[in-house]
Amino acid sequence: MSGIIRLKKGLDIPLLGKAKESIQKVERSETFSVRPDDFVGIKPKVIVKDGDQVKVGSVLFYSKMNPELKFVSPVSGEVVSVNRGAKRKVLDIQIKSDGKFESESFVKARPSELTKEQVKEALLNAGLFSFIRQRPFDVIANPNDDPKAIFISGFDSAPLAPNYDFILVGREEEFQLGLDALAKLTSGKIHVSTNASSASKIFKMSKGVELHEFSGPHPAGNVGVQIHHIDPINKGEIAWCVNAQDVAMIGAAFKSGVLDFTRTIALTGSSIKDPAYYKLVYGESIENIVKNNVKDENVRYISGNPLTGTQISSNGALGAFESQVTVIPEGDKNNEFLGWIMPRLNKFSINRSYFSWLLGKKEYALDTNINGGERAFILSGEYDKVFPMDILPEFLVKAIIAQNIDEMEQLGIYEVAPEDFALCEFVCTSKIETQRIVREGLDYIRQELA
């Protein structure tokens, strides 16, 4: 294990509503929704139709650009509808669960005893490969690539983020089997990064990996930040990254020979009466976990964390890569008297506009109001204070807006993902949607270099 990597830049936003470490039982939903948009970088070809019967692991669609890359049903039951939008874009595939969770067969074996091709084929056929993402571009990985390394973040530092040490307790064997499977897919190293202050034995006892400890504020838990400080990505290089829960999910499939897409998620936010952990399957409706558990009338439901998550409805679906659901007050109130100059103690500010810097560890019930509209984008230096990479974030965003590929490459476009700019968006006085801009920039340069 290398020494602790200490990050000074960043920001921990003290939100109210962190989940208590207890797993609550809840009735399983009958409605599941699989969204191709969750799997960035693919063009889906749907192979099911209304009325088809599916099992856990049955293929719903595949990538037109790479047909061996399959995306499967997380539940057994009946395909209710394939919903399309403009230009026949596939919005989602609705499935009604039969409650049985019958699974397609999977290879029951120790991955260390299989060949690289056997492991890859098993993951591809079961749809498990779709949970491996690639840097650069932050898209679903290409199974034909040989990544220089695979990175796994053992903690999440986002606001109200779930505690992986708690989520993965008792899953040491499954996590190790997942690591063994991933080790077959790269000729390089597997890097596991942990929080220096709270790493559990599931990570410290992992075999065949290189461990790294990080300390500091968010975004220390972002895998992109960790890659930057461990083994930065240069033009032409490829690295893969996998969520820690998904590593255990892969290992569980090899251990049991059964596919199970259940994950432990944290229900968080100041508008939740009883923030806690629940077991849901990706694509499952959140309706049952929020029913009679929301204390405010006008709220926003988010699949993910408040900085990078996706807005959904009260019966919306859990995203494929999310381990968190957040419910916070909606920010559509009328303008406040005297606006930002009104002195108050219930507001959080990084610029000492209020008194949050004097109130220690006070937690805040922040809403979604951005307190103003988009305005001229100026070089204020705000981004640099919360961006712990050796990259000039403001200049990179401007290069993306100008679609200047040469400047984007020189400024580090290959190292970043939209989530790395979430705090930049939070602190931006110009109210620039930096995450959207970075996503568009990554898509543009990927298309141009194809």
MINURO-173141 format. One line per field, with one value per residue (C-alpha): residue number from 1; residue in three letters; x negated, y, z. Coordinates in Angstrom, 3 decimals. Each point is the difference from the previous one (the first is absolute). Example, Ala and Ser with C-alpha at 12.3 -4.5 7.8 and 13.67 -1.06 7.14 Angstrom:
pos	[1	2]
code	[ALA	SER]
px	[-12.300	-1.370]
py	[-4.500	3.440]
pz	[7.800	-0.660]
//
This chain:
pos	[1	2	3	4	5	6	7	8	9	10	11	12	13	14	15	16	17	18	19	20	21	22	23	24	25	26	27	28	29	30	31	32	33	34	35	36	37	38	39	40	41	42	43	44	45	46	47	48	49	50	51	52	53	54	55	56	57	58	59	60	61	62	63	64	65	66	67	68	69	70	71	72	73	74	75	76	77	78	79	80	81	82	83	84	85	86	87	88	89	90	91	92	93	94	95	96	97	98	99	100	101	102	103	104	105	106	107	108	109	110	111	112	113	114	115	116	117	118	119	120	121	122	123	124	125	126	127	128	129	130	131	132	133	134	135	136	137	138	139	140	141	142	143	144	145	146	147	148	149	150	151	152	153	154	155	156	157	158	159	160	161	162	163	164	165	166	167	168	169	170	171	172	173	174	175	176	177	178	179	180	181	182	183	184	185	186	187	188	189	190	191	192	193	194	195	196	197	198	199	200	201	202	203	204	205	206	207	208	209	210	211	212	213	214	215	216	217	218	219	220	221	222	223	224	225	226	227	228	229	230	231	232	233	234	235	236	237	238	239	240	241	242	243	244	245	246	247	248	249	250	251	252	253	254	255	256	257	258	259	260	261	262	263	264	265	266	267	268	269	270	271	272	273	274	275	276	277	278	279	280	281	282	283	284	285	286	287	288	289	290	291	292	293	294	295	296	297	298	299	300	301	302	303	304	305	306	307	308	309	310	311	312	313	314	315	316	317	318	319	320	321	322	323	324	325	326	327	328	329	330	331	332	333	334	335	336	337	338	339	340	341	342	343	344	345	346	347	348	349	350	351	352	353	354	355	356	357	358	359	360	361	362	363	364	365	366	367	368	369	370	371	372	373	374	375	376	377	378	379	380	381	382	383	384	385	386	387	388	389	390	391	392	393	394	395	396	397	398	399	400	401	402	403	404	405	406	407	408	409	410	411	412	413	414	415	416	417	418	419	420	421	422	423	424	425	426	427	428	429	430	431	432	433	434	435	436	437	438	439	440	441	442	443	444	445	446	447	448	449	450]
code	[MET	SER	GLY	ILE	ILE	ARG	LEU	LYS	LYS	GLY	LEU	ASP	ILE	PRO	LEU	LEU	GLY	LYS	ALA	LYS	GLU	SER	ILE	GLN	LYS	VAL	GLU	ARG	SER	GLU	THR	PHE	SER	VAL	ARG	PRO	ASP	ASP	PHE	VAL	GLY	ILE	LYS	PRO	LYS	VAL	ILE	VAL	LYS	ASP	GLY	ASP	GLN	VAL	LYS	VAL	GLY	SER	VAL	LEU	PHE	TYR	SER	LYS	MET	ASN	PRO	GLU	LEU	LYS	PHE	VAL	SER	PRO	VAL	SER	GLY	GLU	VAL	VAL	SER	VAL	ASN	ARG	GLY	ALA	LYS	ARG	LYS	VAL	LEU	ASP	ILE	GLN	ILE	LYS	SER	ASP	GLY	LYS	PHE	GLU	SER	GLU	SER	PHE	VAL	LYS	ALA	ARG	PRO	SER	GLU	LEU	THR	LYS	GLU	GLN	VAL	LYS	GLU	ALA	LEU	LEU	ASN	ALA	GLY	LEU	PHE	SER	PHE	ILE	ARG	GLN	ARG	PRO	PHE	ASP	VAL	ILE	ALA	ASN	PRO	ASN	ASP	ASP	PRO	LYS	ALA	ILE	PHE	ILE	SER	GLY	PHE	ASP	SER	ALA	PRO	LEU	ALA	PRO	ASN	TYR	ASP	PHE	ILE	LEU	VAL	GLY	ARG	GLU	GLU	GLU	PHE	GLN	LEU	GLY	LEU	ASP	ALA	LEU	ALA	LYS	LEU	THR	SER	GLY	LYS	ILE	HIS	VAL	SER	THR	ASN	ALA	SER	SER	ALA	SER	LYS	ILE	PHE	LYS	MET	SER	LYS	GLY	VAL	GLU	LEU	HIS	GLU	PHE	SER	GLY	PRO	HIS	PRO	ALA	GLY	ASN	VAL	GLY	VAL	GLN	ILE	HIS	HIS	ILE	ASP	PRO	ILE	ASN	LYS	GLY	GLU	ILE	ALA	TRP	CYS	VAL	ASN	ALA	GLN	ASP	VAL	ALA	MET	ILE	GLY	ALA	ALA	PHE	LYS	SER	GLY	VAL	LEU	ASP	PHE	THR	ARG	THR	ILE	ALA	LEU	THR	GLY	SER	SER	ILE	LYS	ASP	PRO	ALA	TYR	TYR	LYS	LEU	VAL	TYR	GLY	GLU	SER	ILE	GLU	ASN	ILE	VAL	LYS	ASN	ASN	VAL	LYS	ASP	GLU	ASN	VAL	ARG	TYR	ILE	SER	GLY	ASN	PRO	LEU	THR	GLY	THR	GLN	ILE	SER	SER	ASN	GLY	ALA	LEU	GLY	ALA	PHE	GLU	SER	GLN	VAL	THR	VAL	ILE	PRO	GLU	GLY	ASP	LYS	ASN	ASN	GLU	PHE	LEU	GLY	TRP	ILE	MET	PRO	ARG	LEU	ASN	LYS	PHE	SER	ILE	ASN	ARG	SER	TYR	PHE	SER	TRP	LEU	LEU	GLY	LYS	LYS	GLU	TYR	ALA	LEU	ASP	THR	ASN	ILE	ASN	GLY	GLY	GLU	ARG	ALA	PHE	ILE	LEU	SER	GLY	GLU	TYR	ASP	LYS	VAL	PHE	PRO	MET	ASP	ILE	LEU	PRO	GLU	PHE	LEU	VAL	LYS	ALA	ILE	ILE	ALA	GLN	ASN	ILE	ASP	GLU	MET	GLU	GLN	LEU	GLY	ILE	TYR	GLU	VAL	ALA	PRO	GLU	ASP	PHE	ALA	LEU	CYS	GLU	PHE	VAL	CYS	THR	SER	LYS	ILE	GLU	THR	GLN	ARG	ILE	VAL	ARG	GLU	GLY	LEU	ASP	TYR	ILE	ARG	GLN	GLU	LEU	ALA]
px	[0.000	-1.305	0.128	3.155	0.897	1.206	2.272	0.521	2.239	3.670	3.093	2.120	3.561	1.611	3.498	2.645	1.444	-2.810	1.208	-0.334	-1.851	2.917	1.569	3.775	2.263	2.375	2.473	-1.507	1.374	1.922	-1.268	-3.520	-1.405	-3.261	-1.296	-2.613	-1.097	-1.462	-2.616	-1.831	-1.717	2.169	2.688	2.583	1.636	3.061	0.767	3.079	3.586	3.129	1.185	-3.348	-0.871	-3.459	-2.203	-2.706	-2.792	2.158	-1.331	2.143	-2.256	-3.563	-2.408	0.256	-3.691	-1.029	2.690	-1.759	0.614	3.383	2.344	2.347	3.115	-0.560	3.236	2.160	3.445	1.700	-1.121	2.854	-1.191	-2.954	0.365	-1.482	-0.407	-0.988	-1.610	1.015	-2.639	0.471	0.893	0.530	1.189	2.735	0.151	2.641	-1.586	1.455	-1.708	-1.984	-3.343	-0.743	-3.467	-1.671	-2.833	-3.488	-3.428	-0.513	-3.780	-2.965	-1.090	-3.677	0.420	1.538	-1.685	0.308	2.343	2.211	0.379	0.675	2.571	1.815	0.177	1.132	2.736	1.384	-0.033	-2.471	-2.612	2.305	-0.894	-3.627	-0.709	-2.886	-2.206	-0.448	3.509	1.815	1.901	0.754	-3.253	-0.841	-0.613	-2.560	-2.335	-2.841	0.082	-3.255	1.644	3.347	0.961	2.473	0.973	0.702	1.835	2.350	-0.619	3.037	2.626	1.978	-1.823	0.452	-2.676	-1.583	-1.578	3.537	1.507	-2.611	-0.316	0.146	-0.697	-3.766	-0.019	2.253	-2.103	-3.198	1.556	1.000	-3.559	-1.300	2.360	-1.063	-3.670	0.532	1.054	-3.152	-3.708	-0.502	0.752	3.247	-0.007	2.321	0.268	1.322	0.780	-2.981	2.231	2.516	-1.150	1.469	-1.672	1.822	-2.358	-3.104	0.120	0.461	-2.533	-1.615	0.606	-1.949	1.561	0.004	1.259	1.515	0.895	1.644	3.352	2.252	-0.773	-2.670	2.315	0.369	-1.818	-1.177	-1.767	-1.594	-1.189	-1.537	-2.105	-0.880	-0.570	1.245	1.497	-1.853	1.288	0.349	0.165	3.057	0.941	3.118	1.851	2.601	2.194	-0.868	3.552	-0.149	-3.279	1.800	2.953	-2.347	-1.594	3.402	0.965	-3.115	0.518	3.653	0.519	3.034	0.395	1.159	-0.030	1.083	-2.014	0.144	0.964	0.158	3.243	-1.136	0.955	1.481	3.512	-0.114	1.483	-2.131	-3.181	-1.298	-1.288	2.141	-0.613	1.195	-0.670	-1.167	2.975	2.346	2.583	-0.801	3.723	0.027	-3.019	1.273	3.664	1.014	-3.658	-0.103	0.666	0.164	2.646	-2.043	-3.149	-2.402	-0.770	-3.512	-1.460	-3.536	-1.548	1.077	-2.971	0.021	3.271	2.944	3.384	2.760	3.615	1.248	0.492	-3.057	-2.705	-3.359	-2.815	-2.223	-3.124	1.535	-0.343	1.980	3.412	0.285	3.111	-0.415	2.285	0.801	-1.492	2.854	0.940	0.433	-2.926	-0.898	0.155	-3.302	-1.403	-3.554	-0.736	2.571	-1.914	1.022	-1.342	1.695	-1.948	-3.268	-2.626	-3.615	-0.600	0.928	3.094	1.865	-1.197	-0.487	-3.756	0.625	2.425	-2.372	1.571	3.531	1.985	2.232	3.305	-0.907	2.468	-0.515	0.123	-3.081	0.635	-0.296	-0.258	-2.827	-2.221	-3.344	-2.657	-2.979	-3.329	0.510	-2.203	2.976	-0.389	-3.648	0.899	2.131	-1.750	-2.817	-1.622	-2.989	2.353	1.337	3.752	1.262	-2.249	1.004	3.712	-0.571	-1.954	2.925	2.490	-2.212	-0.334	-3.767	-1.295	-3.687	0.578	2.283	-2.738	-2.669	2.209	0.740	3.348	-0.989	-0.278	3.360	3.645	3.077	0.142	-3.441	1.489	3.032	-1.516	-1.088	3.646	1.059	-2.353	0.336	1.316	0.647	2.406	-1.675	1.153	-3.524	0.956	2.154	-2.741	-2.656	2.299	0.566	-3.732	-0.856	2.633	-1.237	-3.669	0.829	2.053	-2.681	-2.751	2.037]
py	[0.000	3.410	2.992	1.976	2.349	3.172	2.344	3.558	1.333	-0.912	0.583	-2.072	1.315	-0.674	-1.049	-1.216	-3.475	-2.550	-3.610	-1.810	-3.300	-2.400	-1.908	0.367	-2.609	1.153	-1.637	-0.585	2.101	-1.504	2.626	0.102	2.352	-0.525	3.171	-0.251	3.564	-1.354	-1.773	2.927	-0.422	-2.681	-0.053	-2.584	-2.594	-1.349	-3.688	-0.385	1.080	0.488	-3.224	-1.818	-2.059	0.640	-1.323	1.728	0.207	-0.201	2.343	3.110	1.861	0.053	2.617	0.587	0.919	-3.101	-2.736	-2.200	2.741	-1.027	1.644	-2.210	-0.088	0.395	-1.850	-2.848	0.747	1.520	2.827	2.509	2.643	1.311	3.776	2.213	3.735	2.324	-1.700	-3.329	0.317	-2.729	1.692	-3.068	-3.584	-0.626	-3.437	-1.354	-2.320	-3.413	0.100	-3.189	1.466	-3.093	0.281	-1.022	-2.464	1.299	-1.592	-1.215	-0.080	1.702	2.702	-0.653	-3.457	1.313	1.522	3.637	-0.875	-2.152	2.777	2.625	-2.169	-0.733	3.696	1.025	-2.628	0.852	3.758	0.489	1.526	2.994	1.101	0.602	3.559	1.444	3.029	2.119	1.115	-1.614	-2.493	-3.730	-1.892	-1.692	-3.721	-0.132	2.438	-0.900	2.653	1.069	-0.374	-0.397	2.435	-0.563	2.688	-1.471	3.080	2.729	3.535	1.696	1.704	-2.560	-2.811	-3.619	-1.631	-2.819	-1.450	-0.609	-1.036	-2.669	-1.521	-3.786	-0.010	-0.467	-3.231	1.403	3.164	-2.046	-2.224	3.146	1.276	-3.333	0.232	3.557	-0.978	-2.275	2.946	2.102	-0.507	2.880	0.568	0.238	3.090	0.194	3.368	0.400	2.743	0.306	0.567	-2.818	-2.810	-3.356	-3.380	-0.886	2.343	-0.397	-3.798	0.028	-2.092	0.671	3.744	3.153	1.929	3.785	2.203	3.421	2.728	3.333	1.490	-0.931	-0.877	-2.233	-2.975	0.621	-2.688	2.601	1.985	-3.207	-0.988	3.467	-0.428	-3.680	-0.491	2.858	-0.770	1.277	0.192	-3.501	-1.708	-1.739	-0.821	-1.681	0.703	-1.991	0.912	-1.951	-1.412	-1.159	-1.820	-1.974	-0.564	-1.546	-2.181	-1.130	-1.217	-2.174	-1.275	-1.040	-0.442	2.283	3.605	2.469	3.746	0.942	2.756	1.817	3.636	2.921	1.983	3.458	3.661	2.556	-0.704	-3.659	-0.886	-3.076	-0.054	-3.568	-2.744	-2.228	-2.837	0.798	-1.299	2.482	1.237	-0.611	2.644	2.001	0.337	-2.449	1.462	3.586	-0.774	1.648	0.868	3.547	2.887	2.920	0.584	1.496	-2.076	-1.224	-3.699	-0.749	-3.305	0.515	2.743	3.672	1.091	-2.529	-1.921	-0.088	1.493	-2.623	-0.189	-1.482	-3.300	0.356	-2.624	-0.442	0.648	-2.872	1.402	1.660	-1.007	2.939	1.656	3.578	2.007	3.717	3.056	1.420	3.453	1.698	2.509	3.686	2.345	0.653	3.406	1.869	-3.064	-1.051	3.011	-1.090	-1.335	-3.544	-3.082	-2.736	0.462	-1.618	2.009	-0.604	3.742	1.041	1.767	-1.375	-1.374	-3.673	0.356	0.822	-2.838	-2.949	-3.301	1.279	-1.921	1.826	-0.778	1.536	0.124	-0.088	3.772	1.209	3.582	1.776	-0.613	-0.715	2.973	0.828	-2.660	1.688	-1.377	0.473	-2.792	-1.558	-3.343	-0.363	-0.019	-3.138	-1.845	-2.233	-0.816	1.582	1.362	3.505	-0.661	3.407	0.038	-3.571	0.857	2.976	-2.167	-2.457	2.792	1.140	-3.632	0.479	-3.581	0.933	2.117	-2.613	-2.613	2.299	0.937	-3.602	-0.982	-3.694	-0.032	1.435	-1.023	2.166	-1.026	1.516	3.419	-0.312	2.193	2.536	0.257	0.325	2.924	1.736	3.551	0.059	-2.978	-1.865	-3.593	-1.356	-3.677	0.228	1.879	-2.574	-2.857	1.697	0.608	-3.641	-1.153	2.483	-0.939	-3.711	0.384	2.056	-2.480	-3.074]
pz	[0.000	-0.931	2.341	0.624	-2.848	1.669	-1.939	1.175	-2.753	0.029	2.085	2.355	-0.097	3.427	-0.988	2.416	-0.483	0.021	0.080	3.313	-0.300	0.086	-2.881	-0.085	-1.562	-2.691	-2.345	-3.439	-2.813	-2.892	-2.435	-1.428	-2.613	-1.880	-1.682	-2.768	0.868	3.257	-2.120	-1.571	-3.337	-1.607	-2.691	1.104	-2.217	1.819	-0.527	2.226	-0.587	2.059	1.602	-0.081	3.074	1.439	2.766	2.009	-2.554	-3.141	-2.673	-0.535	-2.433	-1.253	-1.305	-3.745	-0.094	1.926	-0.110	2.557	2.592	1.430	2.463	1.946	2.124	3.760	0.774	-1.257	-1.330	-3.043	-2.246	0.273	-2.451	-1.947	0.210	-2.700	-0.413	-2.808	-3.017	1.567	2.704	2.613	3.287	2.151	0.119	2.561	1.635	2.370	2.546	0.760	3.405	-0.664	-1.175	-2.063	-1.494	-3.215	0.627	0.739	0.290	3.567	0.385	1.555	-2.483	0.786	-1.534	-3.245	-3.025	-0.943	-2.870	2.217	2.578	-2.668	-1.772	3.261	0.913	-3.477	-0.293	3.441	-0.539	2.839	-2.291	-0.449	3.543	-0.983	-1.096	-1.943	0.400	-2.047	-1.022	2.990	-2.177	0.142	-0.553	-3.282	0.702	-2.826	1.760	2.326	2.732	1.578	3.431	1.753	2.755	2.830	2.492	3.417	1.255	-1.120	1.243	-1.577	2.210	2.059	-1.800	1.162	2.117	-2.028	3.143	1.295	-3.343	-0.713	3.470	-0.249	-3.740	0.196	-2.027	-2.717	-0.266	-0.341	-2.672	-1.874	0.215	-1.298	-2.972	-0.823	0.291	-2.995	-2.154	0.235	-0.345	2.419	3.659	1.921	2.208	3.009	1.729	3.526	2.464	2.314	3.026	-0.403	-2.291	1.010	-0.164	-3.215	-1.830	2.174	-0.346	-3.777	-1.886	-3.349	0.109	0.708	2.894	0.298	2.814	-0.597	2.451	-0.572	-0.985	-2.895	-2.831	1.573	-0.553	-3.749	-1.935	-2.536	2.721	1.260	-3.483	-0.400	3.136	-0.490	-3.731	-2.212	-3.399	-3.034	-3.564	-1.413	3.398	1.420	3.582	1.317	3.225	1.923	2.953	3.155	0.283	-3.609	0.701	2.722	-2.365	-2.584	2.672	1.313	-3.480	-0.277	3.544	-0.379	-3.738	0.332	-1.156	2.624	-0.667	3.520	1.644	3.315	-0.456	2.408	0.159	1.065	0.139	2.343	-1.298	1.077	3.379	0.588	-2.141	-0.155	-2.296	-2.211	-2.427	-3.512	-3.487	-2.590	-1.993	2.925	0.854	3.148	0.790	2.909	1.804	-0.112	0.686	3.319	0.544	-1.408	2.370	-2.449	-2.669	-2.807	-0.444	-2.653	-0.354	-1.207	-1.130	1.274	2.085	-0.027	-2.130	-2.831	0.295	-2.417	0.844	0.052	1.166	3.269	-1.813	-2.211	-0.454	1.669	-2.474	-1.088	1.692	3.047	3.650	1.342	-0.212	1.252	0.834	0.704	-0.074	-3.418	-0.542	-1.826	2.702	-0.767	0.459	3.617	1.624	-0.540	-1.811	0.801	2.211	2.579	3.027	0.971	1.759	-2.015	-3.237	-1.027	-1.854	-0.954	-0.419	3.552	-1.316	3.029	3.320	-0.936	0.483	3.673	0.715	0.015	-1.073	-0.442	-2.629	-2.462	-1.708	-3.351	-2.876	-3.771	-0.544	-1.892	1.195	-3.314	-3.713	-2.409	-0.724	-1.585	0.612	1.622	1.201	3.724	1.368	1.803	-1.747	1.001	3.697	-0.296	-2.848	1.322	-3.341	-1.696	-2.666	-0.681	0.177	-1.127	-3.052	-0.852	0.159	-2.302	-2.445	-0.055	-0.675	-2.909	-1.206	-0.225	-0.017	0.238	3.092	1.546	-0.350	1.405	2.956	1.048	-1.573	0.062	3.791	0.966	0.238	0.630	3.668	0.573	-0.793	2.284	2.708	-2.621	-0.996	3.656	0.736	-3.378	0.383	-3.752	0.386	-2.865	-0.538	-0.034	0.251	-3.120	-1.843	0.931	-1.083	-3.355	-0.360	0.660	-2.492	-2.608	0.213	0.069	-3.166	-1.735	0.821	-0.968]
//
